[in-house]
Amino acid sequence: MWVEKNGPVWRIRDVVHGRKITLQSGFPTKTAAKAAMTALRADQLRGEYIDPRAGRITLAAWIDSWWPSYAATLKPSALRSEGSRVRIHIIPALGHYALDDLDPLVIQRWVSDLSAGQRRPDGSWLRKPLSPKTVRNVHGVLHKILEAAVRQRLIRSNPAAGTGMPRRRHREMRFLTPPEIDRLLAACSGEYARWRPLVLLLVATGLRYGEAIGLRVGRVDVLGCTVTVLETMHEAGGGDYIVTDPKSEHSRRTVPIPREVADELAPLVAGKERHELVFTEADGRPVTRNFRQRTWLRICERAGLEGLRLHDLRHTHAAVLISAGIPLTAVQRRLGHSSIRVTSDMYGHLMPEVHDSIVRAVSAVLPAPGPRRGDLGELSSPQIPVDT
């Protein structure tokens, strides 16, 4: 490794595989070049040396190299979602950058662009703004990609670390009242009557939507009034469906159901094989996204519950249990949360009796009420002798 003059500037040169190459260039003085060369040699001795040429690979090329091994570790549903984030939001905007050129400012501008969207000259959206949650998810994938580049010693640090994220917009959970539940189930009539058992099951069990539409006949015990969750199903697009393990180990669970729900499920499981799905389209196919995107919206409109999400039925179920005094640990097991902390963070505020007991406990250790400062005037004043 040596330094040499290259026109008006100095550069660091070395021999790699019998060929002379430039490691770094552009130093204004020989002294600056030598200082940089000394630092490179020190990095080599510490095992921290990063070949400056490695960072010239483009982000798109690095993703092509790294993605297959990473994809093999993902569940099918995660592979689909993360793959779309890379394909739609990362490669088109940043794929042409060399890894060395991706600095925090470039990534911060990219995040801002995702949040703002892009309009055509006529005012229509070329690319709609992404929600804060989606922006965070997309940035999270980029962070993983660049962190892998750091581990492979292509770049020294991750430029996606410390990026400012858009503020989350808090969305209040929606809990249906008993009259609203009645209206929702009543709306599942006529042409929508075939969906009543699915909606009833979601309200009565708090199952996730993917758990419910992936429920198989062999998992339903009509006589014992239970359903067992062992898988979840997602539509992958193009008519394909992905069946995976539940969200967490705690999501594998057996959930007791009311007799009324078991009676409604009985006709759906009668005469079917154990491996068949309980809920299907009229032609026997698995439930398609058409239910979520169209049919569900029409049912809610009939019930006067516009804006109600399917996941709000899970929140409603949790609220019903908590209002009945069911302990959070039991709620956690029934909902299949990974920990009691998840349940507490989401629904702990629905337990007013906890606040009442806290007040009673604090009150018990406080001294008995005595005369207040403002009442001193009502007491007789001590007589102070006066010399005359």
C-alpha positions in Angstrom: 0.0 0.0 0.0 1.4 3.4 -0.9 0.5 7.0 -1.8 1.2 8.7 -5.1 0.4 11.9 -6.9 -2.5 11.7 -9.4 -2.8 15.1 -11.2 -3.5 17.8 -8.7 -4.5 15.3 -5.9 -3.0 12.4 -4.0 -4.3 8.8 -3.9 -3.8 5.5 -2.1 -2.8 2.6 -4.2 -2.4 -1.2 -3.5 -1.8 -4.4 -5.4 -4.7 -6.9 -5.3 -4.4 -10.2 -7.1 -1.4 -8.9 -9.1 -3.2 -5.7 -10.2 -2.6 -2.2 -9.1 -5.9 -0.6 -7.8 -6.9 2.7 -6.3 -8.3 2.4 -2.8 -9.0 6.0 -2.1 -8.2 9.2 -4.0 -8.9 13.0 -3.9 -6.5 13.9 -1.0 -5.3 17.5 -1.4 -1.9 16.8 0.2 0.5 13.9 0.6 0.3 14.2 4.4 -3.5 13.7 4.3 -3.1 10.7 2.0 -0.6 9.1 4.3 -2.8 9.7 7.4 -5.7 8.0 5.6 -3.3 5.1 4.6 -2.2 4.7 8.2 -5.9 4.5 9.2 -6.5 1.8 6.6 -3.6 -0.3 7.8 -4.8 0.0 11.4 -8.2 -1.2 10.3 -6.6 -4.2 8.6 -4.7 -5.1 11.8 -7.9 -4.9 13.8 -9.9 -6.8 11.3 -12.1 -3.8 10.7 -11.0 -3.0 7.2 -13.7 -2.3 4.6 -12.7 -2.4 0.9 -13.8 1.0 -0.4 -14.7 -0.6 -3.7 -17.3 -2.9 -2.0 -19.6 0.0 -1.4 -19.8 0.8 -5.1 -22.3 -2.0 -5.7 -25.8 -0.7 -6.2 -28.6 -1.3 -3.7 -30.5 -3.2 -6.3 -27.6 -5.5 -7.0 -27.0 -6.1 -3.3 -30.7 -7.0 -2.8 -30.5 -9.5 -5.7 -27.5 -11.1 -4.0 -28.9 -11.1 -0.4 -32.6 -11.5 -0.8 -32.8 -15.3 -1.6 -31.1 -16.4 1.6 -33.2 -13.9 3.6 -36.4 -15.0 1.9 -35.8 -18.6 2.9 -36.3 -17.5 6.6 -39.7 -15.9 6.1 -43.2 -17.2 6.5 -45.1 -17.1 3.2 -47.2 -14.2 4.4 -44.2 -12.2 5.5 -42.4 -13.1 2.2 -45.3 -11.7 0.3 -45.6 -8.4 2.3 -41.8 -7.7 2.5 -41.2 -8.6 -1.1 -43.9 -6.2 -2.2 -42.3 -3.4 -0.1 -38.9 -4.0 -1.8 -40.4 -4.3 -5.3 -42.8 -1.3 -5.1 -41.1 1.2 -2.7 -37.4 0.5 -2.3 -35.9 -0.6 -5.6 -37.7 2.0 -7.9 -36.6 4.9 -5.7 -33.3 3.8 -4.3 -32.1 0.8 -6.3 -29.8 2.8 -8.6 -27.8 4.3 -5.7 -24.4 2.8 -4.8 -24.4 1.6 -1.2 -21.7 4.3 -0.5 -24.0 7.0 -1.8 -26.9 6.1 0.5 -26.4 8.6 3.3 -28.9 9.5 6.1 -30.1 12.6 4.1 -31.0 10.5 1.0 -33.0 8.1 3.1 -34.7 10.8 5.1 -35.9 12.4 1.8 -37.1 9.1 0.6 -39.1 8.6 3.8 -40.6 12.1 3.3 -41.5 11.3 -0.3 -43.3 8.1 0.8 -45.3 10.1 3.3 -46.2 12.9 0.9 -46.9 10.9 -2.2 -46.5 12.2 -5.7 -49.1 14.0 -7.9 -49.3 14.2 -11.7 -49.6 17.6 -13.4 -53.3 17.3 -13.5 -53.5 16.8 -9.8 -54.3 13.1 -9.7 -52.1 10.8 -7.6 -49.2 9.1 -9.4 -48.3 7.6 -6.0 -50.6 7.9 -3.1 -49.2 8.9 0.3 -48.4 6.0 2.6 -49.7 5.8 6.2 -47.2 6.3 9.0 -47.4 2.6 9.8 -46.7 1.5 6.2 -43.8 4.0 6.0 -42.3 2.5 9.1 -42.7 -1.0 7.7 -41.1 -0.2 4.4 -38.2 1.6 6.2 -37.8 -1.4 8.5 -37.2 -3.6 5.4 -34.6 -1.2 4.1 -32.9 -1.1 7.5 -32.6 -4.9 7.4 -31.1 -4.8 3.9 -28.5 -2.2 4.8 -27.7 -3.9 8.2 -26.9 -7.1 6.3 -24.5 -5.0 4.1 -22.8 -3.8 7.2 -22.3 -7.4 8.4 -20.8 -8.3 5.1 -18.4 -5.4 5.4 -19.7 -3.6 2.3 -20.3 -0.4 4.2 -19.1 0.8 7.6 -22.4 1.8 9.2 -26.1 1.6 8.5 -27.3 4.9 7.0 -30.9 4.0 7.8 -30.3 4.1 11.5 -31.8 7.1 13.2 -34.1 8.1 10.4 -36.9 10.4 11.5 -40.3 8.6 11.1 -43.7 10.2 10.5 -45.8 10.4 13.7 -48.2 7.6 14.2 -51.9 8.6 13.9 -53.7 7.2 16.9 -56.8 5.3 15.8 -59.3 4.6 18.6 -60.4 1.1 18.9 -64.1 0.6 18.2 -66.2 -1.5 20.5 -69.7 -2.5 19.6 -72.5 -2.2 22.1 -75.0 -5.1 22.5 -77.6 -3.2 20.3 -75.0 -2.7 17.6 -74.0 -6.4 17.7 -77.7 -7.2 17.3 -77.9 -4.9 14.2 -74.8 -6.3 12.7 -76.1 -9.9 13.0 -79.5 -8.8 11.7 -77.8 -7.3 8.7 -76.4 -10.8 7.9 -79.7 -11.9 6.3 -81.1 -12.3 2.8 -78.3 -12.5 0.3 -75.8 -12.1 3.2 -77.3 -14.8 5.4 -74.5 -17.3 4.5 -72.0 -15.0 6.2 -73.8 -14.8 9.6 -72.0 -17.8 11.1 -68.6 -16.3 10.3 -69.5 -12.9 11.7 -71.0 -14.6 14.8 -67.9 -16.6 15.4 -65.7 -13.5 15.2 -67.8 -11.7 17.7 -68.1 -14.7 20.0 -64.5 -15.8 20.0 -62.2 -12.9 19.1 -60.5 -15.0 16.5 -58.3 -13.2 14.0 -59.9 -13.0 10.5 -57.2 -15.3 9.0 -57.7 -17.8 11.8 -61.4 -17.9 11.2 -61.4 -18.3 7.4 -58.6 -20.9 7.7 -60.7 -23.0 10.2 -61.1 -26.6 9.1 -63.9 -29.0 9.9 -61.8 -31.2 12.1 -61.0 -28.3 14.3 -64.7 -27.7 15.2 -66.2 -29.8 18.1 -69.9 -29.1 17.9 -70.8 -31.3 20.8 -68.0 -30.1 23.0 -68.5 -26.5 21.9 -64.9 -25.6 21.1 -62.9 -24.6 18.1 -59.1 -25.2 17.8 -56.8 -22.8 16.1 -53.8 -24.5 14.5 -53.3 -22.5 11.3 -54.2 -19.2 9.6 -54.9 -18.5 6.0 -54.2 -15.5 3.7 -55.0 -14.8 0.1 -51.8 -14.3 -1.9 -53.4 -13.0 -5.0 -54.0 -14.6 -8.4 -56.3 -17.2 -6.8 -53.5 -18.6 -4.5 -53.8 -19.0 -0.8 -51.2 -19.2 1.9 -51.7 -21.4 5.0 -49.2 -20.8 7.8 -48.8 -21.4 11.5 -50.6 -18.9 13.7 -49.1 -15.6 14.6 -47.3 -16.9 17.7 -47.0 -20.1 19.7 -49.7 -18.8 22.1 -52.0 -18.4 19.1 -52.3 -22.2 18.9 -55.2 -22.6 21.2 -58.6 -24.2 21.8 -61.3 -21.7 22.3 -64.7 -22.6 24.0 -67.7 -21.3 22.1 -71.3 -20.7 23.2 -73.9 -23.3 22.4 -75.6 -20.8 20.1 -72.5 -20.5 18.0 -71.9 -24.3 17.9 -75.5 -24.7 16.6 -74.9 -22.3 13.7 -71.6 -24.0 12.8 -73.2 -27.5 12.8 -74.7 -27.2 9.3 -71.4 -26.0 7.9 -69.4 -29.0 9.1 -72.0 -31.7 8.6 -71.1 -34.1 5.8 -67.7 -32.6 5.2 -64.2 -34.2 5.4 -62.0 -33.1 8.4 -59.6 -31.3 6.1 -62.2 -29.2 4.4 -62.7 -25.5 5.3 -65.7 -24.5 7.4 -66.2 -21.2 5.6 -66.1 -21.0 1.8 -67.5 -19.0 -1.1 -70.7 -20.3 -2.7 -68.6 -22.3 -5.3 -66.5 -24.0 -2.6 -63.4 -21.8 -2.9 -61.7 -20.4 0.2 -63.1 -17.0 1.3 -61.7 -14.4 -1.1 -60.8 -10.8 -0.5 -64.1 -9.9 -2.1 -65.7 -10.6 1.3 -63.4 -8.1 3.2 -63.4 -5.5 0.5 -67.0 -5.5 -0.7 -69.4 -7.8 1.1 -68.3 -6.8 4.6 -68.7 -3.1 3.7 -72.3 -3.7 2.5 -73.2 -5.6 5.7 -71.9 -2.7 7.8 -73.8 -0.2 5.7 -77.0 -2.2 6.2 -76.4 -2.2 9.9 -75.6 1.5 10.1 -72.0 0.7 11.2 -70.0 2.3 8.4 -66.2 2.3 9.0 -66.4 -0.9 11.2 -63.3 -3.1 10.6 -63.4 -6.8 10.9 -60.6 -6.5 13.5 -63.0 -4.4 15.6 -65.0 -7.5 16.3 -61.9 -8.9 18.0 -61.6 -5.7 20.1 -65.4 -6.0 20.9 -64.9 -9.5 22.2 -62.1 -8.4 24.4 -64.2 -5.5 25.8 -67.1 -7.8 26.5 -64.9 -10.1 28.5 -63.2 -7.3 30.5 -66.5 -5.6 31.3 -67.7 -8.9 32.7 -64.7 -9.0 35.1 -62.7 -11.7 33.3 -59.0 -11.5 34.3 -56.6 -10.2 31.7 -54.6 -13.5 31.8 -57.8 -15.4 30.7 -58.4 -12.7 28.0 -54.8 -13.2 26.8 -55.1 -17.0 26.5 -58.4 -16.7 24.7 -57.2 -14.1 22.2 -53.9 -15.9 21.6 -51.7 -12.9 22.5 -48.0 -13.6 22.8 -47.7 -12.1 26.3 -49.9 -10.6 29.0 -48.1 -7.3 28.3 -49.7 -7.2 24.8 -53.2 -7.7 26.3 -52.6 -5.1 29.0 -51.2 -2.5 26.6 -54.2 -2.9 24.3 -57.1 -3.3 26.8 -55.9 -2.4 30.2 -57.6 1.0 30.1 -60.9 -0.8 29.8 -60.7 -2.0 33.5 -62.1 0.8 35.6 -62.5 -1.5 38.6 -58.7 -1.5 38.8 -58.6 2.2 39.1 -61.2 2.1 41.8 -59.3 -0.5 43.8 -56.1 1.6 43.5 -58.0 4.6 45.0 -59.4 2.5 47.8 -55.9 1.1 48.6 -54.3 4.5 48.8 -57.2 5.9 50.8 -56.7 3.1 53.4 -53.2 4.3 54.3 -54.1 8.0 54.6 -54.7 9.6 58.0 -58.2 10.1 59.1 -59.6 13.5 58.1 -59.0 16.3 60.7 -59.7 20.0 60.9 -58.8 21.8 57.8 -56.7 24.9 57.8 -59.7 26.9 56.7 -61.7 25.7 59.7 -59.3 27.1 62.3 -61.4 30.2 62.7 -64.2 28.2 64.2 -61.9 27.1 67.1 -61.6 29.2 70.3 -58.4 31.3 70.1 -56.0 31.0 73.0 -56.0 33.9 75.4 -52.6 35.8 75.3 -51.9 37.8 78.5 -51.2 41.4 77.9 -49.1 43.5 80.4 -50.8 46.7 81.4 
